[in-house]
Amino acid sequence: MDESWPTAPPARPSAPAAEPWESGVDLHLDLRLDLPPDGSYGRRAGLERALRDAVRQGRLAPGARLPSSRRLAAETGLSRGTVKAAYDQLTTEGYLAARQGSGTVVAGRPQKPPPAAPGGSAVLPPPRYDLRPGSPDVTAFPAAAWLRAARRALAAAPSAGYGYGDPRGTAELRGALAEYLGRTRGVAADPERIVVVSGYVQGLALLTGVLGGLRGGAAGGGAGGGPVVAMEDPGLPFHREVVRRAGGRVVPLPVDAYGAAADLPHAGTGTPDAVVLTPAHQYPTGVTLHPSRRHELTAWARASGGLVVEDDYDGEFRFDRQPVGALQGTAPDHVAYLGTASKTLGPALRLGWMVLPPHLVGPVAEAKLYSDYQTEAVGQLTLAELIAGHAYDRHVRAARLRYRRRRDLLLARIGAGRPGGVRVRGVAAGLQALLELPPDGPDEAQVMRRAAARGLAVGALGEHWHTADGPGPAAGDRPQGLVVGYGTPGEGAYPAALAALARALKS
């Protein structure tokens, strides 16, 4: 039997010749040509109605290019004359516009005023100077190095790398992270114990859900069977809400000059299932967890079976000496280490990692599988190449020097003169500082209003406390302060932002 293929496939109808501006755009239209079933006018009316509705409903945005009359006629089964007549009619009505060399496009429409914010207040314009904490200088993203790493990574990636993969993350990134974290942060990081996540928030939510499933809140009796999670007070309120929405019950863990308290019964009724810490650089006070507290908290985890969650959000940026090693390195079977590329590279990458105790790897990987299956792989491969080629180390070192210069300028402008009696705290590391306001001076709200009047946005310490009935200082005794981030502004805008801050404090 002859199994040879024909010498050439059968001929297919050729596509209509493209206009000079033809880009092959696709267009979905509900023509409803059967409404008036006869006559070219009815078919033209159906096309006009479909195009008009698409523009009115916003499915065709201003400036969107339409197919040429020749191509749309071929795709809809209409005559080219019918399509041209519909385009002409809608151009006359102002829905479409003809551009020389670009064909037919959707005409621009008058801009609507922005909607009012909830409660009737107007939407505020972005601040002129942004010193709010939480973001790096994204203008310093190493785009050229990232592109070079992406080209190398994609050229070497097997075809299977573009399919569904391990929910723990690519083997390339987990291997690169194990080497990097062990070398730079003192983390005991076996690749088999690493789970790549889409940022710290996802990692925290996954851990909370897994603890609720494994322990059922038995140790602490969380509401609804969820785990009890002790979190630093003050701390980031957004992270507390992440834990609550994942089924956990948050109890406050007081922070003092030595970092988070190690006397965990004070964290609330019963023993917590987990304790969330920022030991290298407490957010927002900037305190480094004292060695004795580090020992006490890991001893608690060993004795109780509880989990310490280490949020190493900016541990690479230490200015007075070598970065403090990760807490995980002292108790790898009892500490879950969480880090991200958000502060070193940029939050838009949505790449984070968890180094887990062995008994949590499987449950967290399974939770990740049913959460989003896997974190996108192309960025993982690129970051792995960036780390393996040491371009990541070079970028972090350059960023550390840049942020140290910014920290020094903040101290020179604000710390030395102490305008308004302000004291600068927590500047040994990280991308933000705490400006403690004097007790006999204006309060946070007054200084924030003064700053806003000068086009300056900063963070308030007050929003980071848990509740008035927590175990920490009472609401009236809590220090007043501003949380100032020096990572957000670009290089050119930073001095002017500091000048605006100094004026707001002096007044």
C-alpha positions, 0 to 999 in steps of 0.5 A: 500500500502506498502511504506516501503523502501528496506532493502538495496540499490542496489549494486553499482560497487566497485571502483578500489582498491587504490594504497598505494599512491593513494589520489583520485586526480581528473584529467581533460584531453582532450584525443581526443581518436577519432583522430586515432580511432583504435589501442592501439597505437592511444589511448595511443598517445591520452593520451600522447598528453593530458598529455603533453599538460597539463604539457606544458600549466601549468595546471599540475604544477611541483610536482603535483601527477597523479592518479595511472595507475589503477585509471586513466585506470578505469576513462578513459576506457583505459587498465592499460597497455596503461596508464602505457605505456603512463606514461613510455613514458612521464617519458622518455621524462622528463615530468613526474617522478616516486617517490618511495612511491608517485606514478607518479608526474609532473617533475620539470622544469627549472625556467624562469627568472622573467619578466621585469617590465613595462618600461623594468626595472627589478623586484626589490627584497623585501627590507631587512628592511621594515619600510613602513607604513600601516601594523601591525606586522602580525607575532603577529597574535593571531593564537591560540586564533583565532583557539579557537574562531573559534572552539567555533563559528562553534560548536555553529553556526546553519546550516543556518549560512553556507548559504546566509545571511544578506548583513549587516553581521551576527547578532553575529558580529554586536551585538558584535561590537555594544557592543565593539565600544560603550565601547572602542571607544564611538561609538553610535552603534546600531546593526541595523545600522552596515554593515560589509564589506570586509575592509575600501576600500569597505566601502568607495567605497560603501558610495561614490556610494550611495551618488552619487545615493541619491544626484546626486552630486546636492550639489557640482556638481560632474563630471558625477553626482557623489558626491564631496568628500573632503579628507585630504591633505596630505592623502593616495592617494590610498583612493582618487583613490578609491573615483574617481573609485566609481564615486566621485570627490575628492577635497583637504581639507588642514591639519595643526597643528590642523588637517583638516580644517573646512572652507569647502568652501576652499575644492573646488568649491561648498559645498562637499557632504562628508568629509573624516577624520582621526580625532583620528590620521591624516594620515600621519601627526599624528595630532589629530583633535582639539576639535574646529574643531570636533565641526565645522565639525559636525555642518557643517554636521547638517546644510548642510545635508552633511556626515562626514566619519570617518576613525578610522584606528588605534584609539585603539593605543593611547600611551600618554593617553586614546584613543580619542573617536570617532567623531561619538559619538558626531553626530551619525546621521551625521557621518559614522564611519568606522573601520577594523580589519586590524591594530589590527589583520591583513589585510588578514582577510578582515573584516571591519565595518560601523556604519551608520546614519539611512537613509544610512543603507538601501541604503548601504546594498542594494549596498553591496548586489549587490556588493558581496552579503555578506562578508564571514561569518565564519570569522565574527562568529569567530571575534564575538566570539573573541570579546564576550570572551574578547580575542580581548580586551586582544590582543589589549592591548598587541599590544598597549604595543608592539607598544608603546615599538617600538615607544619609541625605535624609539624616542630613536634612531631617536628622541633624537639624531635628526640625520641630524636635523630630527624632529619626529612628530605624535607619540602620537598614531598609527603605524607610525611616520612622520620624518620631514626633515630640509629645508636646508638638503637633500630632500626626494628623496635623503634620500630615495635613501640612505635608499634603498642603505642600503636595507631599505624601507620607505614611502615618505611624498611627495606622499601623497599631492593632486596636485600642485594647491590645496589650501594647501602649494605650491609644493615648500613650502611643508615640506619634510619628511619620513613616517616611519611605526613601525608595519611591521617588526617582533620583531627581525628585528625592531632594525636592521631596525632602525639602518639602518634608522639612518645611512641613515639619518646621512649620 
